[in-house]
Amino acid sequence: MSSSNKGKDVAEGSSRSSSASVAGAGGGSGSGDLHNHQQQQAPPLSRYESQKRRDWNTFGQYLRNQRPPVALSQCNSNHVLDFLRYLDQFGKTKVHLQGCVFFGQPEPPGPCTCPLRQAWGSLDALIGRLRAAFEENGGLPEANPFASGTIRVYLRDVRDSQAKARGIPYKKKKKKRNPILKPSSHDDNSNFPMQ
């Protein structure tokens, strides 16, 4: 396998696993068969949990591929930034450069040579999953490299630059509030006859 394909497999979070058949899964009635059957019946992971596990494994593989390899305990926000930049080579979002004639146009009329990058939303979601996975795998919240201010600033810069390049301003979605229902003044008087 070439090194470029190997990197792509890692970036896309692909995993190769072998499926082994369970010994004795052909109808024996021993108590060992029941135990093996119960072990295999773990509830399937949700799509989010599966993706989080793939992302965590991909990041771990990225750290192991560094020269010299980086232990997870030594990982910091600089390693996370390098990982995000590394993933850009596998991106599918056209990000127009400042000098491109299509810079700032939401729907350019033709092709250009501007690079493909990871979309901001994909990076933001990835960091959210890795942030959660770090703590689920024993990392301390205060030492979480995915939660550092450096990463937040990087993501904000990516978001803003991609919005400018595409000519589509980023609009933060407003959180829906559950307003406390107050009776209107009309409702207050609805029980009384009109005078």
Disulfide bonds with the S-S distance in Angstrom:
none
